[in-house]
Amino acid sequence: MTAKVYFVIQNTMTKKIVSAIIILFFLFAIIAMASFLYVENKINQPFSDNNIQKEFVIENGQGVKEIAANLKKNNLIVGSDYFEIYVWRKKIAGQLQAGKYDLSAAMAIPEIAGILVGGRIKSNEIAVTIPEGFTLEEIEKRLAEKGLVKKDEFLENELTNFSQYSFWEDEMDKKNVEGFLFPDTYKFYRETTSQKIAEKMLDNFDKKLSPEIREEIKKQNKTVLETIILASIVEKEAGREEDIKKVASVFLNRLAADYPLQSDATINYVIGEGRRKASYEDLQIDSFYNTYKYNNLPPAPICNPGLNAIKAVVYPVETNYFYFLTDPEGQAYFAETFEEHQRNRAKYLN
């Protein structure tokens, strides 16, 4: 074999080796990148979309491994290894602070680690938002999710002191404060009783029902209870805020003409199934909340209305509407006559 041939063979083999090394390098790089992206995804992936907070405790002397294992045990992270990797990579292992924290499974590892490092230890106060239109049952469920009450504890609570509320009237039911627990964001101490929670919400209602509003209610020869009953129906029936005054005008016009209100929301309050439209069978229910069967207002509010719904009833807009319907997107369509209402039904609901 001549030197020239040997050189060609050796050069070819060298190229093959170099090519193989390059291919292996790229394969290794791809695998490394895929592994990195996989771990990053796990680190930034919440355990679930459940945002209900739960108490998590770090005891004095606990290390990263034990903390990570407890987070996984409490279903707060997707895997303990990912928490450890994140903590060591960020060099914050020595900064995790002992204490009690409010964490949820909807938080990703970076957010949880930030809370544990920042020492944002749980406050003795819990913030609770009660939206407009919540019923007593929905309020109790929200309070229970926050750990403030137990099941049925709030519903079965009978308030005892009403002398402090200037809005209270003799015909109001002490066992049912539906309608007067004002929707708002509240802060309650963890040890607060159901009585105190209700009182705080009733205090808020007392403040929001301004002297001007009360004076207007008296001028119209109405009671606060009547006003809140109608406001609760308007709250449930109005799909959009811009329609709330017109919806109120429909019901006010019907009351003035001694027409039945024919509100599906009042029937849903009885059957408790939250249907968008009452069925034929629902309309046969013998209840004073069946406003298809009985004229006038039902005996009590069907939810806790917000200030906009209350004002829509107290300061009504004048219309000649006696009917309205709401399409699946929440858009309301109003009519003065039954024939016009039927045309709207055929056009927007069929």
Buried (B, 14 or more C-beta within 10 A) or exposed (E): EEEEEEEEEEEEEEEEEEEEEEEEEEEEEEEEEEEEEEBEEBBBBBBEEEEEBBEBEBEEEBEBBEBBBBBBEBEBBBBBBBBBBBBEEEEBBEEBBBBEBBBBBBBBBEBBBBBBBEEEBBEEEBEBEBEBBBBBEBBBBBBBEBBBBEEEBBBEBEBEEBEEBEBBEEEBEEEBBBBBBBBBEBEBEEEBBBBEBBBBBBEBBBEBBEEEBBEBBEEBEBBBBBBBBBBBBBBBBBBEEEBBBBBBBBBBBBBEEEBBBBBBBBBBBBBEEEEEEBEEEBEEBEBBBBBBBBEBBBBBBBBBBBBBBBBBBBEBEEBEBBBBBBEEEEEBBBBEEEEBBEEBBEEBEE
